[in-house]
Amino acid sequence: MARRRPAIPKRTEKRVYQEAQSQCPFCGESEVATFQIHHIDSDPTNNAIENLILTCASCHSKITAGLIFLQKVMQVKHSLSSNLESTRKRTNTDSTSKKIVISRSNIGGDVANNITKITTSKTIKTTHPPGSIGADLIKKGYIDELIACYFDLRKADASYGRKVGYSYPAFHRNIQKKFGFKTFFMPVSYFDTLVEYLQGRIDCTIQGKNNRSKGYSNYKSWDEYCVRVQRNYKDSHTIS
């Protein structure tokens, strides 16, 4: 008997919608009636938030048909998760900078209002400085793609019995420890070295080694990525 497909918890479903800002992250469709939730690893019983991404029906079909590659899906998911986390942190620190607390006390028949002003610190959003990898959108996009590829293959490694845990924050901390800079605050002069490091990490995964033994590349080269970006830009600006 086939296993019953569990329903996605409402709280998880709400977070998936929030993560994508209620629009398909692949084509920008915002018509709610077309929305579907895709299981990234194709396991309908795995309702972990990390395995779910919002799509429209059309893009969902393209993903299942392989027209939108898994690597791209993982990259988009990583970007959505990072943006949501950044938004939440910013909201928590910026939503209230000052609070007024008014308490009432009765002294000798007169009501006195005691006003206490509580001031909290306000955090200013930091942008990537000029000359950093994060300030160069194309280079940042390629680094994002390599990181997504690495986690895609690490996830595949589980099928070979690899049980070592992995997380995006820990991975970025390792990068900072090695290079002395946060990933996207790193000077752009470090780009080639960072690319070499990430490609090496990808190739050293179990699935990565398996792919290479069969003659398959684990990722697009920087030049191939630039060609694809230019082609997509031209396609998006072609007047029909």
C-alpha positions as CSV (number, residue, x, y, z in Angstrom):
1,M,0.0,0.0,0.0
2,A,1.4,3.4,-1.0
3,R,2.2,5.8,1.9
4,R,-0.4,8.5,2.4
5,R,0.8,11.9,1.4
6,P,0.8,14.1,4.5
7,A,-0.6,17.6,4.3
8,I,1.7,20.5,4.6
9,P,1.2,22.2,8.0
10,K,-0.6,25.5,7.7
11,R,2.2,27.3,9.5
12,T,4.8,25.9,7.1
13,E,2.7,26.7,4.1
14,K,2.3,30.3,5.3
15,R,6.1,30.6,5.7
16,V,6.6,29.3,2.2
17,Y,4.3,32.0,0.8
18,Q,6.0,34.7,2.9
19,E,9.4,33.5,1.7
20,A,8.4,34.1,-1.9
21,Q,6.4,37.3,-1.1
22,S,3.4,35.6,-2.6
23,Q,4.7,35.4,-6.2
24,C,6.4,32.7,-8.3
25,P,10.1,33.3,-7.8
26,F,10.8,31.9,-11.3
27,C,8.5,34.0,-13.5
28,G,6.9,36.6,-11.2
29,E,3.4,35.3,-11.5
30,S,1.3,36.7,-8.6
31,E,-2.1,35.1,-9.3
32,V,-2.8,33.2,-6.1
33,A,-5.0,30.7,-7.9
34,T,-2.0,29.4,-9.9
35,F,0.2,28.8,-6.9
36,Q,1.5,25.3,-6.0
37,I,4.2,24.2,-3.5
38,H,7.0,22.1,-4.9
39,H,8.9,19.5,-3.0
40,I,12.5,20.1,-4.0
41,D,13.7,16.5,-3.4
42,S,10.6,15.1,-5.1
43,D,9.6,13.4,-1.9
44,P,6.0,14.4,-1.2
45,T,6.3,13.2,2.4
46,N,9.2,15.6,3.2
47,N,7.4,18.8,4.4
48,A,10.5,20.4,5.9
49,I,10.6,24.1,5.1
50,E,14.0,23.7,3.5
51,N,12.4,21.3,1.0
52,L,9.5,23.5,-0.1
53,I,9.3,26.3,-2.6
54,L,6.4,28.3,-4.0
55,T,5.8,28.1,-7.7
56,C,3.1,28.8,-10.2
57,A,1.5,25.8,-12.0
58,S,3.4,26.5,-15.2
59,C,6.9,26.7,-13.5
60,H,6.0,23.7,-11.4
61,S,5.4,21.7,-14.5
62,K,8.7,22.9,-16.0
63,I,10.6,21.8,-12.8
64,T,9.1,18.3,-12.8
65,A,9.8,18.0,-16.6
66,G,13.5,19.1,-16.0
67,L,13.1,22.3,-18.0
68,I,14.1,24.2,-14.9
69,F,17.1,22.4,-13.4
70,L,17.4,21.3,-9.8
71,Q,20.5,23.4,-9.4
72,K,18.5,26.5,-10.3
73,V,15.7,25.6,-7.9
74,M,18.2,25.2,-5.1
75,Q,19.8,28.5,-5.9
76,V,16.4,30.3,-5.8
77,K,15.5,28.6,-2.6
78,H,18.7,29.7,-1.0
79,S,18.1,33.2,-2.1
80,L,14.6,33.3,-0.8
81,S,15.6,31.8,2.6
82,S,18.4,34.3,3.0
83,N,16.2,37.3,2.1
84,L,13.4,36.2,4.5
85,E,15.9,35.8,7.4
86,S,17.4,39.2,6.7
87,T,13.9,40.8,6.6
88,R,13.0,39.2,9.9
89,K,16.1,40.4,11.6
90,R,15.7,43.9,10.3
91,T,12.0,43.9,11.4
92,N,12.8,42.8,14.9
93,T,15.4,45.5,15.4
94,D,13.8,48.4,13.4
95,S,10.1,48.0,14.1
96,T,10.2,49.9,17.4
97,S,12.8,52.4,18.4
98,K,10.9,54.1,21.2
99,K,8.1,52.9,23.5
100,I,6.0,54.9,25.9
101,V,4.7,53.2,29.1
102,I,2.0,55.0,31.0
103,S,1.1,53.7,34.5
104,R,-1.6,55.1,36.7
105,S,-1.3,55.4,40.5
106,N,-3.8,56.8,43.0
107,I,-2.1,59.0,45.6
108,G,-4.3,60.7,48.2
109,G,-7.3,60.6,45.9
110,D,-5.5,62.1,42.9
111,V,-4.6,60.0,39.9
112,A,-1.1,60.5,38.7
113,N,0.2,59.3,35.3
114,N,3.8,58.1,35.4
115,I,5.3,58.2,31.9
116,T,8.4,56.1,31.3
117,K,10.1,56.3,27.9
118,I,12.1,53.3,26.9
119,T,14.5,53.8,24.0
120,T,15.9,50.8,22.1
121,S,18.7,50.8,19.6
122,K,17.8,51.0,15.9
123,T,19.9,48.9,13.6
124,I,20.8,50.4,10.2
125,K,20.8,48.0,7.2
126,T,24.3,47.5,5.9
127,T,24.8,47.2,2.2
128,H,27.7,45.6,0.4
129,P,30.4,48.2,0.1
130,P,31.8,49.2,-3.3
131,G,34.5,46.9,-4.5
132,S,33.1,43.9,-2.7
133,I,31.8,40.7,-4.4
134,G,28.3,41.5,-3.1
135,A,28.3,44.8,-4.9
136,D,28.9,43.1,-8.3
137,L,25.6,41.4,-9.0
138,I,26.9,39.1,-11.7
139,K,29.8,37.8,-9.6
140,K,27.5,37.5,-6.6
141,G,25.1,35.5,-8.7
142,Y,27.8,33.1,-9.7
143,I,28.9,32.6,-6.1
144,D,25.3,32.1,-5.1
145,E,24.9,29.4,-7.8
146,L,28.1,27.6,-6.7
147,I,26.9,27.6,-3.0
148,A,23.5,26.3,-4.1
149,C,25.2,23.6,-6.2
150,Y,27.3,22.6,-3.2
151,F,24.3,22.1,-0.9
152,D,22.5,20.3,-3.7
153,L,25.3,17.7,-3.9
154,R,25.7,17.5,-0.2
155,K,22.0,16.7,0.1
156,A,22.5,14.0,-2.6
157,D,25.4,12.6,-0.5
158,A,22.9,11.4,2.1
159,S,21.9,8.6,-0.3
160,Y,25.4,7.3,-0.1
161,G,25.2,7.2,3.7
162,R,26.9,10.4,4.5
163,K,25.3,11.6,7.8
164,V,27.4,14.7,8.5
165,G,25.1,17.7,9.1
166,Y,25.4,20.9,7.0
167,S,23.9,24.4,7.2
168,Y,24.2,27.6,5.3
169,P,25.3,29.7,8.3
170,A,28.0,27.2,9.2
171,F,29.3,27.2,5.6
172,H,29.5,31.0,5.5
173,R,31.3,31.0,8.9
174,N,33.8,28.6,7.4
175,I,34.4,31.0,4.5
176,Q,34.8,33.9,6.8
177,K,37.3,32.0,8.9
178,K,39.3,31.0,5.9
179,F,39.4,34.3,4.0
180,G,38.9,36.8,6.9
181,F,35.8,38.3,5.3
182,K,32.1,37.5,5.2
183,T,31.3,35.9,1.9
184,F,29.8,38.8,0.0
185,F,31.7,41.5,1.8
186,M,35.0,40.0,0.5
187,P,37.0,42.3,-1.9
188,V,36.3,41.5,-5.5
189,S,40.0,40.7,-5.9
190,Y,39.3,37.5,-4.0
191,F,36.7,36.4,-6.5
192,D,38.8,33.9,-8.4
193,T,40.2,32.4,-5.2
194,L,36.7,32.0,-3.7
195,V,35.4,30.4,-6.9
196,E,38.3,27.9,-6.9
197,Y,37.6,27.2,-3.2
198,L,33.8,26.6,-3.8
199,Q,34.4,24.5,-6.9
200,G,36.9,22.4,-4.9
201,R,34.3,21.8,-2.2
202,I,31.7,20.8,-4.8
203,D,34.1,18.4,-6.5
204,C,35.0,16.8,-3.2
205,T,31.4,15.8,-2.4
206,I,30.6,12.1,-2.9
207,Q,28.1,12.9,-5.7
208,G,30.6,15.4,-7.2
209,K,33.3,12.7,-7.4
210,N,30.8,10.3,-8.9
211,N,29.8,12.9,-11.5
212,R,33.4,13.6,-12.5
213,S,34.2,9.9,-12.7
214,K,31.5,9.7,-15.4
215,G,32.8,12.7,-17.2
216,Y,30.0,15.1,-16.0
217,S,30.8,18.6,-14.9
218,N,29.3,19.6,-11.5
219,Y,28.9,23.3,-12.4
220,K,29.1,25.9,-15.1
221,S,32.4,27.7,-15.5
222,W,32.5,31.5,-14.9
223,D,32.7,32.1,-18.6
224,E,29.7,29.8,-19.3
225,Y,27.7,31.6,-16.5
226,C,28.5,35.0,-18.1
227,V,27.3,33.8,-21.5
228,R,24.1,32.5,-20.0
229,V,23.5,35.8,-18.1
230,Q,24.0,37.8,-21.3
231,R,21.7,35.5,-23.3
232,N,19.0,35.7,-20.7
233,Y,19.3,39.5,-20.6
234,K,19.0,39.7,-24.4
235,D,16.0,37.4,-24.4
236,S,14.3,39.4,-21.7
237,H,14.8,42.6,-23.7
238,T,13.8,41.3,-27.1
239,I,10.7,43.0,-28.4
240,S,8.3,40.6,-30.1
